Amino acid sequence: MLSVTLETERLVLGPWQSDDWIRFRPIATDPEVMRYITGGIPWSDEAIRFFVDRQVNLYRERSFCRWKLVEKASGNLIGFCGVGFWRDRLDPEIGWWLARSHWGRGFATEAAAAALRDIFERVKLDRVISVAMPANTASTRIMQKLGLEFQREFENEGVRLVEYAIGRSRYFQAAAPNAAPGPASTASPADGL
Ligand SMILES: CC(C)(COP(=O)(O)OP(=O)(O)OC[C@H]1O[C@@H](n2cnc3c(N)ncnc32)[C@H](O)[C@@H]1OP(=O)(O)O)[C@@H](O)C(=O)NCCC(=O)NCCS
């Protein structure tokens, strides 16, 4: 099987290994990172392992996932960004979490532009949604910058959420000129939320 790696100016987006969960743990247990995910409650080790294994399996089956983000400069795992499946829904959903140390420097937008481009150009999905709490303006701002459009506000398990979406045709018409994150995906011989 070929291994997919996406590269941007400052980041490498790639598949997970099961034992990466331990490097993802500091991010998923930071109450500030988890503020708009769980209300600030850290994920358990079991939830973290489940998330990482879900990405390993999704990548194996579909050749995309919520990519592991590695910062080129440090070699550190600094979060994830990419398409997975939100809860039990069938609509592919793009999402992003970063280590707090890396917020506010455009990393999420840089990663998300590369992931979205890959999902339409290589994977050829028809449509991608994104879901966030309305107060998570950093996240909804990224959605807007990528060209996703507001669809609806809804409630899930007592939590108000907003849903944005973008389809292939809109992506290629409108978003692509703003979403040129660097080299396209590379493939070399060799992997929900
Ligand atoms: C959401 C998250 C990934 C954003 O990462 P980031 O790398 O800081 O985002 P960017 O630097 O690419 O900024 C995205 C946009 O949001 C804006 N923004 C960033 N933080 C913001 C904040 N706290 N409040 C309002 N706007 C904010 C930025 O200014 C930028 O918009 P601009 O280009 O118009 O200036 C990061 O805050 C995070 O990991 N949060 C915790 C996990 C999470 O909530 N994920 C999303 C779940 S839906």
The ligand as an ORCA input file, in Angstrom:
! r2SCAN-3c Opt
* xyz 0 1
  C      -9.327     25.964     16.628
  C      -7.804     25.896     16.535
  C      -7.386     24.615     15.840
  C      -7.322     27.113     15.730
  O      -5.939     26.968     15.493
  P      -4.990     28.185     15.077
  O      -3.787     27.617     14.425
  O      -4.800     29.078     16.239
  O      -5.877     28.917     13.985
  P      -5.331     29.950     12.921
  O      -4.117     30.648     13.489
  O      -5.189     29.241     11.630
  O      -6.478     31.050     12.933
  C      -7.713     30.835     12.348
  C      -8.510     32.117     12.363
  O      -9.202     32.226     13.604
  C      -8.805     33.411     14.274
  N      -8.648     33.075     15.676
  C      -7.688     32.319     16.228
  N      -7.891     32.191     17.539
  C      -9.015     32.922     17.815
  C      -9.742     33.179     18.998
  N      -9.372     32.667     20.157
  N     -10.846     33.932     18.908
  C     -11.244     34.450     17.718
  N     -10.598     34.223     16.557
  C      -9.492     33.468     16.606
  C      -7.504     33.821     13.654
  O      -7.292     35.212     13.798
  C      -7.685     33.383     12.230
  O      -8.482     34.286     11.494
  P      -7.824     35.433     10.576
  O      -6.924     34.753      9.597
  O      -9.010     36.082      9.969
  O      -7.033     36.338     11.483
  C      -7.157     25.953     17.946
  O      -7.618     27.091     18.602
  C      -7.455     24.715     18.753
  O      -6.772     23.702     18.676
  N      -8.511     24.788     19.616
  C      -8.845     23.656     20.472
  C      -9.468     22.489     19.718
  C     -10.737     22.912     18.996
  O     -11.602     23.568     19.570
  N     -10.846     22.488     17.754
  C     -11.996     22.772     16.936
  C     -13.134     21.936     17.306
  S     -14.575     22.332     16.335
*
